[in-house]
Amino acid sequence: PLMATIYECDRVRCNLCQDVFTAEAPEGIGDKKYDETATATVGMFRYNVGLPHNQLEKLQDGYGARVAVSTQWDLLEDGGEKLEPGFEEMIRQGAQGDIQHNDDTNMRILGLTREERAQALGEDAAERRSGVFTTGIVSIREGVRIALFFTGSAYAGENLNTVLKQR
């Protein structure tokens, strides 16, 4: 899925001074190791297709262009900020739907601390709740379906209320 071009620049060592000299990369290569299409592809395989990062790592390794799980996560974390305006627009468009369906499922997030939960909901709600939920909201308008997913301490009714405030 991820196309890779590997440039192996020759390296030579001087026998006299022991300095190592590396040939220059071809012109126009630049300093970036991964371009924007890599981030988009990893995100699509993870969140659209549902392929876990370790499976994509194995698949890429079979093609001789291994992309470690940690690298995939770093790409998505860095690229996530650029996708935020699109996510906000999806919420706004979803709020305009004529019909909304929602549902919750329990979710375990190891990195969600009590402080982060309190920040998301406020101190009062954080004291009453310990669960983490993934809410799916499907909005339908003029035959177009928009699916929104939220993971956190808020449950379906609260997430739907947040979406509907965008009307």
Solvent accessible surface area in square Angstrom, and as a share of the most:
residue,aa,sasa,rsa
1,P,64,0.40
2,L,23,0.11
3,M,183,0.82
4,A,57,0.44
5,T,89,0.52
6,I,120,0.61
7,Y,102,0.39
8,E,153,0.69
9,C,43,0.26
10,D,109,0.56
11,R,163,0.59
12,V,97,0.55
13,R,142,0.52
14,C,42,0.25
15,N,138,0.71
16,L,167,0.83
17,C,70,0.42
18,Q,98,0.44
19,D,77,0.40
20,V,62,0.35
21,F,115,0.48
22,T,80,0.46
23,A,53,0.41
24,E,163,0.73
25,A,51,0.40
26,P,68,0.43
27,E,177,0.79
28,G,79,0.76
29,I,70,0.35
30,G,60,0.58
31,D,152,0.79
32,K,132,0.56
33,K,173,0.73
34,Y,69,0.26
35,D,73,0.38
36,E,106,0.48
37,T,91,0.53
38,A,11,0.09
39,T,26,0.15
40,A,67,0.52
41,T,30,0.17
42,V,0,0.00
43,G,16,0.15
44,M,88,0.39
45,F,40,0.17
46,R,81,0.30
47,Y,143,0.54
48,N,115,0.59
49,V,94,0.54
50,G,45,0.44
51,L,46,0.23
52,P,59,0.37
53,H,24,0.11
54,N,71,0.36
55,Q,77,0.34
56,L,2,0.01
57,E,27,0.12
58,K,131,0.56
59,L,73,0.36
60,Q,1,0.01
61,D,77,0.40
62,G,70,0.68
63,Y,158,0.60
64,G,54,0.52
65,A,18,0.14
66,R,142,0.52
67,V,10,0.05
68,A,26,0.20
69,V,56,0.32
70,S,74,0.48
71,T,35,0.20
72,Q,0,0.00
73,W,126,0.44
74,D,75,0.39
75,L,23,0.11
76,L,21,0.10
77,E,106,0.47
78,D,104,0.54
79,G,8,0.08
80,G,31,0.29
81,E,142,0.63
82,K,151,0.64
83,L,121,0.60
84,E,86,0.38
85,P,94,0.59
86,G,41,0.40
87,F,81,0.34
88,E,84,0.38
89,E,71,0.32
90,M,84,0.38
91,I,14,0.07
92,R,102,0.37
93,Q,71,0.31
94,G,0,0.00
95,A,0,0.00
96,Q,49,0.22
97,G,1,0.01
98,D,108,0.56
99,I,92,0.46
100,Q,41,0.18
101,H,102,0.45
102,N,56,0.29
103,D,105,0.54
104,D,45,0.23
105,T,79,0.46
106,N,123,0.63
107,M,94,0.42
108,R,201,0.73
109,I,67,0.34
110,L,163,0.81
111,G,54,0.52
112,L,42,0.21
113,T,64,0.37
114,R,128,0.47
115,E,127,0.57
116,E,77,0.35
117,R,27,0.10
118,A,12,0.09
119,Q,157,0.70
120,A,78,0.60
121,L,44,0.22
122,G,34,0.33
123,E,116,0.52
124,D,110,0.57
125,A,13,0.10
126,A,2,0.02
127,E,113,0.51
128,R,177,0.65
129,R,39,0.14
130,S,89,0.57
131,G,30,0.29
132,V,13,0.08
133,F,42,0.18
134,T,25,0.15
135,T,0,0.00
136,G,22,0.21
137,I,0,0.00
138,V,53,0.30
139,S,3,0.02
140,I,37,0.19
141,R,107,0.39
142,E,150,0.67
143,G,71,0.68
144,V,95,0.55
145,R,182,0.66
146,I,27,0.14
147,A,55,0.43
148,L,5,0.02
149,F,136,0.56
150,F,34,0.14
151,T,68,0.39
152,G,19,0.18
153,S,3,0.02
154,A,20,0.16
155,Y,92,0.35
156,A,15,0.12
157,G,42,0.40
158,E,54,0.24
159,N,14,0.07
160,L,37,0.18
161,N,81,0.42
162,T,77,0.45
163,V,1,0.00
164,L,61,0.30
165,K,146,0.62
166,Q,82,0.37
167,R,160,0.58
